[in-house]
Amino acid sequence: MDISQTIHMLGDLLGRIISDLESPALFEIEENIRAEAKLRRAGDPSAAQRLQKLVSALSADEARAVASAFATYFDLVNLAEDNQRVQLLNQKLDRKYPDPIDESIGEAIAVLKSRGVTQEQMQALLESLSIELVLTAHPTEARRRTVLSKIEHIAQLLQEISNTEISVRERDTLLVAMRSAISALWLTERARANRLAVTDEVKTGLYYVDAFFWKAIPAVYDDLENALQIHYPELKPPASWLKLASWIGGDRDGNPNVTTEVTAETLRLHRGLAVENHRVIFKELSRRLSMSSRLVQPPHALTKWIDMRRPFSEHVSFIEERYTNEPYRLVLSLLSADLAKASNEDMKSHLLSRDPYHTNLLPEKLLTPIELITNALPAALMQGDLKTTLHQFQIFRASRRPPRHPRRFKSIQFCIKRDLACAADRT
């Protein structure tokens, strides 16, 4: 479907939803207002008076419904435009493949190579490469996270419907799901019941981290690694060179609402997102790392790490007994259990207390067994979920160093921003 067909499909769905959930009469009023607005914008001198008359005659409930209709319609149009942009990007990627697209990390590395940048110079660049994307403390998103998540769900359905290879039956099933998703959006209040608080802003920022950055940033890591493999195969990028930072909930620039308690809650929310996401990933990965120790012998250091963790909990003991000779599954199950336990810690109270607190869940303790696994498994297994998981853990972990500003080779930094946008579209 092209963009006009997509907008027409979404508009028809919304029209039927308004007729069913409100009334056909209300939908007709909305359509008359839309028609007069188009005529007014086109220069019809009498359309403005007719438009004013239509709007003035609305009751409070009708005005609410008409405003919601336009807001929902514009949300759907924006999704259609985003979907079209993703399709065009994918077509461009296909046309250029395996060559990189313009203004990408791949092209930047290729240009530097063609201009004579030596391996030593590139190594120096990589060693100094440190970029942080900062989420600022100025709210620009007024919509509720509930609304944002519903719009994201509609976007995912739209992407599936746009697949030209799906069957007619699958398309009809997706259209039913789309109608249900738009109906749920229509019946959800857009305005918050309570006044927006700093923690609401924090949660909105974390929504974008969870929904987009969590997958997009590792994809940018892959872009740089792939470009280096082609042009500088002896070099590897730093383990953690592109990260997220945030001022939200911690900015002390005169905002009286950012109290010590709010900042402690902010840190708890950030930690909670990272811990829970890593827990889910480790749990899923434990099911996939079913390699037998007889076929992929674990290193002594990993076996020693497992023995040091004994005695196991009841659940982990069950995993070991049920899946004999599967040490990699066992390690990920242990890490998942550690993160599940960490999710239940009262970190806000610990942060606000004057008593010293030392957590057993340190990034280094989690990273060590992961690196042992990645070094033990065949290279082919490192090109999928395990590699992404390692990137995610290295990116979304606590950093004890002060933030540094990006330096040198600004062309690469610009291309990183470009690739991040492309990665967000792809994911």
Secondary structure, 3 states (H helix, E strand, C coil): CCHHHHHHHHHHHHHHHHHHHCCHHHHHHHHHHHHHHHHHHCCCCCHHHHHHHHHHCCCHHHHHHHHHHHHHHHHHHHHHHHHHHHHHHHHHHHHHCCCCCCCCHHHHHHHHHHCCCCHHHHHHHHHHCCEEEEECCCCCCCCCHHHHHHHHHHHHHHHHHCCCCCCHHHHHHHHHHHHHHHHHHHCCCCCCCCCCCHHHHHHHHHHHHHHHHHHHHHHHHHHHHHHHHHHCCCCCCCCCCEEEEECCCCCCCCCCCCCHHHHHHHHHHHHHHHHHHHHHHHHHHHHHCCCCCCCCCCCHHHHHHHHHCCCCCHHHHHHHHHCCCCHHHHHHHHHHHHHHHHHCCCHHHHHHCCCCCCCCCCHHHHHHHHHHHHHHCCHHHHHCHHHHHHHHHHHCCCCCCCCCCCCCCHHHHHHHHHHHHHHHHHC
